[in-house]
Amino acid sequence: MGSHCIDCAKAARPDVKTRAKYWNAGQPALVTRVIIAINLAVFSFVTISDPSSLSGGGSLTKAQFDLGLNSFFLRDGRNEWYRLITSGFLHFGIIHVAFNMFMLFQLGNLLERPLGRLRFSMLYGACLLGGSFGVIVADANAIAGGASGAVFGLMAAAAVSLQRQGVNVFSTGLGTTLLLNIFITFAIPGISKGGHIGGAVAGAICGFIMLAPRWKSVPKWAAYATPAAVAFVSVVGSYLMAARGG
């Protein structure tokens, strides 16, 4: 039978903040899974309403028309601003949704744990709205949809974070993935260039602050204010661009 020094045990025990950090690191990426579930639920709804949407080809279905983003729906008295968000959960075909959900799963598992659920949610929302702003700026005449703007934002945020920590993004494979996706964006017709670039810019701005290295002096509140500001600017910018006719 041994004995323990109570004071020694208390001294060796991590403080509350450290324990909370370790607890959070061991949790599943819940927000990521919820976002994926919402995307799949919307895709299932669209598919059930019109099975032809499963292939991603042909004309738009009514559900896709009702949820997709186009500057026309934001002006001329329609004011359907919900499309800035709903379009980010709409997909055109099984390949489209499968690729985006795979990337979201990978990036969400990478980013949600270090950020925490609230800040990751804010990052994702800012990237989604940044992508929608990009659609209004560059692809205003098309019905756009998909999580790829937000996914591009997560990729950009992760890449900026690694660079700030002195890690070569190409040594991790993330840089190659990002460049490949940029190439595909401009090489294949029918892909929203504005949505992808808008999301990437939003993610890079947020990642620069939210995922700053520990040795960089960044106020804690900035990790919340930055995505909120990016989201606000994206919504206001979308309004102004739509008001002038896209």
C-alpha positions in Angstrom: 0.0 0.0 0.0 1.4 3.4 -1.0 0.6 6.9 -0.1 0.0 10.1 -2.1 0.7 13.7 -1.3 -2.6 15.5 -1.9 -0.8 18.8 -2.6 1.5 17.1 -5.1 -1.4 15.5 -6.9 -3.2 18.8 -7.2 0.0 20.5 -8.5 0.4 17.8 -11.1 -3.2 18.0 -12.3 -3.7 20.2 -15.4 -5.7 23.4 -14.9 -9.3 23.7 -16.1 -8.3 25.4 -19.4 -5.8 22.7 -20.3 -8.3 19.9 -19.4 -11.0 21.5 -21.5 -8.5 21.7 -24.4 -7.6 18.0 -24.1 -11.3 17.1 -23.8 -12.2 19.1 -26.9 -9.3 17.5 -28.9 -10.8 14.0 -28.2 -14.3 14.9 -29.3 -15.6 14.0 -32.8 -16.0 16.9 -35.3 -19.7 17.2 -34.5 -20.3 20.4 -36.5 -18.7 18.9 -39.5 -21.0 15.9 -39.3 -24.1 18.1 -38.8 -23.2 20.2 -41.9 -22.7 17.0 -44.0 -26.0 15.7 -42.7 -27.8 18.9 -43.8 -26.2 18.8 -47.2 -27.2 15.1 -47.7 -30.8 15.8 -46.4 -31.2 18.7 -48.9 -29.8 16.5 -51.7 -32.1 13.7 -50.8 -35.1 16.1 -50.8 -34.1 17.5 -54.2 -33.6 13.9 -55.6 -36.9 12.7 -54.3 -38.8 15.7 -55.7 -37.2 15.0 -59.1 -35.0 11.9 -59.6 -33.5 13.3 -62.8 -31.4 15.7 -60.6 -29.4 12.7 -59.5 -27.2 12.7 -62.6 -26.6 16.5 -62.4 -27.3 16.9 -66.1 -30.3 18.3 -68.0 -32.5 21.2 -67.0 -32.9 22.6 -63.5 -35.5 21.0 -61.2 -38.0 23.2 -59.3 -36.2 22.5 -56.0 -32.9 23.6 -57.5 -34.5 26.7 -58.9 -36.0 27.5 -55.6 -32.8 27.1 -53.6 -30.1 28.2 -56.0 -28.4 31.6 -56.1 -28.7 34.3 -58.8 -28.5 38.0 -58.4 -32.0 38.3 -60.0 -33.6 36.8 -56.9 -31.9 39.4 -54.6 -33.3 42.5 -56.4 -36.4 43.8 -58.3 -38.5 43.5 -55.1 -37.9 39.8 -54.6 -35.4 40.1 -51.8 -34.8 36.3 -51.5 -31.7 36.7 -49.4 -32.0 33.3 -47.9 -30.5 32.0 -51.2 -27.1 33.3 -50.0 -27.2 30.4 -47.5 -29.5 27.8 -49.1 -27.4 27.7 -52.3 -24.5 26.5 -50.2 -26.4 23.3 -49.3 -27.7 22.6 -52.9 -25.9 20.2 -55.2 -26.2 19.3 -58.9 -25.7 15.5 -59.1 -24.3 12.7 -57.0 -20.7 13.4 -58.0 -21.0 17.0 -57.0 -22.3 16.3 -53.5 -20.0 13.2 -53.0 -16.8 15.2 -53.8 -17.8 18.2 -51.7 -18.8 16.0 -48.7 -15.6 14.0 -48.9 -13.5 17.2 -48.8 -15.6 18.7 -46.1 -15.2 15.6 -43.9 -11.4 15.7 -44.3 -11.0 19.5 -43.8 -13.6 19.6 -41.0 -11.8 16.9 -39.0 -8.6 18.9 -39.5 -9.9 22.3 -38.4 -12.8 21.8 -36.1 -10.9 20.4 -33.2 -8.2 23.1 -32.9 -10.8 25.9 -33.5 -13.7 24.5 -31.4 -17.2 24.1 -32.5 -18.4 27.7 -32.3 -15.4 29.2 -34.1 -15.4 26.5 -36.7 -19.1 27.2 -37.3 -18.3 30.9 -37.8 -15.5 30.1 -40.1 -17.7 27.8 -42.3 -20.5 30.4 -42.4 -18.1 33.2 -43.4 -16.6 31.0 -46.2 -20.1 30.0 -47.4 -21.2 33.7 -47.6 -17.9 34.7 -49.1 -18.5 32.1 -51.8 -22.0 33.5 -52.4 -20.6 37.0 -52.7 -18.2 35.7 -55.3 -21.1 34.2 -57.2 -22.9 37.6 -57.3 -19.8 39.3 -58.5 -18.6 36.9 -61.1 -21.4 34.4 -61.9 -24.5 36.5 -61.5 -26.3 35.2 -64.6 -26.2 31.5 -63.6 -28.1 29.5 -61.0 -25.3 28.5 -58.6 -25.2 26.0 -55.7 -22.9 23.8 -53.8 -20.7 23.6 -50.7 -17.6 24.0 -52.7 -17.2 27.7 -52.0 -17.2 27.0 -48.2 -14.9 24.0 -48.8 -12.5 26.2 -50.8 -12.5 28.5 -47.8 -11.6 25.8 -45.4 -8.7 24.7 -47.7 -7.5 28.3 -47.9 -7.7 28.7 -44.1 -5.8 25.6 -43.5 -3.1 26.5 -46.1 -2.6 30.0 -44.6 -2.4 28.5 -41.1 0.3 26.1 -42.2 2.3 28.8 -44.0 2.1 31.1 -40.9 3.5 28.3 -38.8 6.5 27.9 -41.2 5.2 24.6 -42.8 5.4 24.2 -46.5 1.8 23.4 -47.6 3.1 21.3 -50.5 4.9 19.0 -48.1 1.6 18.1 -46.6 -0.3 17.6 -49.8 -2.8 20.4 -49.0 -1.1 22.8 -51.4 -1.3 20.4 -54.3 -4.9 19.7 -53.5 -5.7 23.4 -53.5 -3.8 24.1 -56.7 -5.5 21.1 -58.4 -8.9 22.4 -57.4 -8.1 25.9 -58.7 -7.0 24.4 -62.0 -10.3 22.4 -62.2 -12.3 25.5 -61.4 -10.9 27.3 -64.5 -10.5 24.3 -66.8 -13.9 22.8 -66.6 -17.0 24.8 -67.8 -20.0 25.0 -65.6 -18.1 25.5 -62.4 -18.7 28.7 -60.4 -15.3 30.5 -60.5 -16.7 33.3 -58.4 -18.0 31.0 -55.8 -14.7 29.1 -55.4 -12.5 32.2 -55.4 -14.9 34.1 -53.1 -14.9 31.3 -50.6 -11.1 31.0 -50.8 -10.5 34.7 -50.1 -12.9 34.6 -47.2 -11.2 31.5 -45.8 -7.7 32.9 -46.2 -8.6 36.1 -44.3 -10.3 34.2 -41.5 -7.5 31.6 -41.3 -4.8 34.3 -41.0 -6.4 35.5 -37.7 -8.3 32.5 -36.4 -5.5 30.0 -36.9 -2.6 32.2 -36.1 0.4 30.5 -34.5 0.6 30.7 -30.7 3.7 33.0 -30.8 1.8 35.6 -32.8 0.1 38.3 -30.7 -3.6 38.1 -31.8 -6.4 39.2 -29.4 -8.7 36.3 -28.5 -11.8 38.4 -29.6 -10.3 38.7 -33.1 -10.9 35.0 -33.7 -14.7 35.7 -33.4 -14.8 39.2 -34.9 -12.9 38.3 -38.1 -15.4 35.7 -39.4 -18.3 37.9 -38.3 -16.8 40.8 -40.2 -16.2 38.7 -43.3 -19.7 37.4 -43.3 -21.1 40.9 -42.8 -19.1 42.4 -45.7 -20.1 39.4 -47.9 -23.8 40.0 -47.3 -23.6 43.8 -47.8 -21.4 43.3 -50.8 -23.9 40.9 -52.3 -26.7 43.4 -51.7 -24.8 46.2 -53.3 -23.8 44.2 -56.4 -27.3 42.8 -56.8 -28.8 46.3 -56.5 -26.7 47.5 -59.4 -27.8 44.6 -61.5 -25.1 42.0 -60.6 
